[in-house]
Amino acid sequence: MTGPTTTRGRLLLTFGLTGAVALFLATVPLHRDWFDLSVYYGTVGHWLHDGGRIYDYTTPGADGTAYGFTYPPFAALCMLPMALVSWPGAITICLLLNLAASAAVLYWLTGSLVRRHALHPWFGFTVVACLFALLEPVRDTFSFGQVNLVLLTLVLFDARLLATGRGRYAGFGIGLAAAIKLTPAIFIIHLLVTGRRRAAGTAAATAAAATLLAAWVAPTPSRDYWTEDLWDTDRIGVAAYVSNQSWRGMLARLVDPVPPSGAVWALGALAVLAVWAHRVRRAAAARDEAAGFALTGVAACLVSPITWVHHLVWLIPALTVLADTALRPGTPPARRRRLLSTAVAVYVILCSSVVWLWRFHPTGLDGFLGGNAYVWICLGLLLTLPVRAPDVAVSPPPRRTDVGRDTPERHPRRTC
């Protein structure tokens, strides 16, 4: 990552890279027109200004299907300030939040890698940011106006606390993320499986407190959500849609139009969780927080009933673990080439939007292989993601005050 040898060369390449990426993002045909943000914005406006119920609001998609709010009531409470601004203001707020979350994610995940291999860190971060922006899950999170990157930031905040020996403060980020959306709740189980009982208790208490706060502010929507809407599978989305890159999505496409077997899905999910639990325990024993949290993000994508493509931002930590392990000093050359090749292949596929080639006909052998490309990536990462020994585990450099301390431990309905 030495890059061009002159400042002028680095500046020219920086402008060229950012310009090319910006041009691509401005012209890419898969921009989602802030659709999910429009659902959030309409929902909180309907709730605050019209006195309507959160889960009664719907807005039609391009195909005429009605889409509604599917998150817990606490998420609507967090989004309530949007009702006080104009639609352009809501877009601006969403963009700023996602940009800030992206900066935090990139710094935490790639900071040590860039500083270790780049003679000029600002140039290294520019290259990494351009690569990050091209990932389809990232593009979709921005263009849908989604919350995935913000949730990832909350979870990685706790991961960083644990990795730097400040685990007694960990749990709040995961708890808030789980109260906003159910998928990050698997990280509470991660804390339990790896023996972080205090952090798990903090996360569970935070999620419960946020949920109770929402129940106090909005008792009727809370009752509706937890007793009815949560269990209404029609609100979540059609499982067979090609954007659903989970284990259940793959099953649904195999047997479509017949509903997939709940028993087969449950057995597969239990197998995934068993492998995941074994591997995160190994990561915890090796004190490799990065690999443990990355594996949990991969497992979340697989076992969730619905994993839309934009949810796959949870794979980004695993991608950085692959790259970082390959570039670690002392990695054998053959293993380095293998890991780098894997990281490049995963990255290219996650940028390619390849699954959309089978949007209308995800059948046949090609549909089974190509239409489930991201599922295969998830399974491969779950089984083979490197877990590093304690002397090479990924963790940020200790603060000066920490030196000497030990580290303790869009067709059918879609989730918006």
Stockholm file with secondary structure:
# STOCKHOLM 1.0

chainA/1-416         MTGPTTTRGRLLLTFGLTGAVALFLATVPLHRDWFDLSVYYGTVGHWLHDGGRIYDYTTPGADGTAYGFTYPPFAALCMLPMALVSWPGAITICLLLNLAASAAVLYWLTGSLVRRHALHPWFGFTVVACLFALLEPVRDTFSFGQVNLVLLTLVLFDARLLATGRGRYAGFGIGLAAAIKLTPAIFIIHLLVTGRRRAAGTAAATAAAATLLAAWVAPTPSRDYWTEDLWDTDRIGVAAYVSNQSWRGMLARLVDPVPPSGAVWALGALAVLAVWAHRVRRAAAARDEAAGFALTGVAACLVSPITWVHHLVWLIPALTVLADTALRPGTPPARRRRLLSTAVAVYVILCSSVVWLWRFHPTGLDGFLGGNAYVWICLGLLLTLPVRAPDVAVSPPPRRTDVGRDTPERHPRRTC
#=GR chainA/1-416 SS CCCCSSHHHHHHHHHHHHHHHHHHHHHCTTCCTTHHHHHHHHHHHHHHTSCCCGGGCEEECTTSCEEECCSCHHHHHHHGGGGGSCHHHHHHHHHHHHHHHHHHHHHHHHHHHHHHHCSSHHHHHHHHHHHHHHSHHHHHHHHHTCSHHHHHHHHHHHHHHHHTTCGGGTTHHHHHHHHHCSGGGHHHHHHHHTTCHHHHHHHHHHHHHHHHHHHHHCHHHHHHHHHTGGGCHHHHCCTTSTTCCSHHHHHHHHHTTSCCCHHHHHHHHHHHHHHHHHHHHHHHHTTCHHHHHHHHHHHHHHHSSCCCGGGGGGGHHHHHHHHHHHTSTTCCHHHHHHHHHHHHHHHHHHHHTGGGGGSSCCCHHHHHHHTTHHHHHHHHHHHHCCCCCTTTCCCCCCCGGGTTCCCCCCCSCCCC
#=GC SS_cons         CCCCSSHHHHHHHHHHHHHHHHHHHHHCTTCCTTHHHHHHHHHHHHHHTSCCCGGGCEEECTTSCEEECCSCHHHHHHHGGGGGSCHHHHHHHHHHHHHHHHHHHHHHHHHHHHHHHCSSHHHHHHHHHHHHHHSHHHHHHHHHTCSHHHHHHHHHHHHHHHHTTCGGGTTHHHHHHHHHCSGGGHHHHHHHHTTCHHHHHHHHHHHHHHHHHHHHHCHHHHHHHHHTGGGCHHHHCCTTSTTCCSHHHHHHHHHTTSCCCHHHHHHHHHHHHHHHHHHHHHHHHTTCHHHHHHHHHHHHHHHSSCCCGGGGGGGHHHHHHHHHHHTSTTCCHHHHHHHHHHHHHHHHHHHHTGGGGGSSCCCHHHHHHHTTHHHHHHHHHHHHCCCCCTTTCCCCCCCGGGTTCCCCCCCSCCCC
//
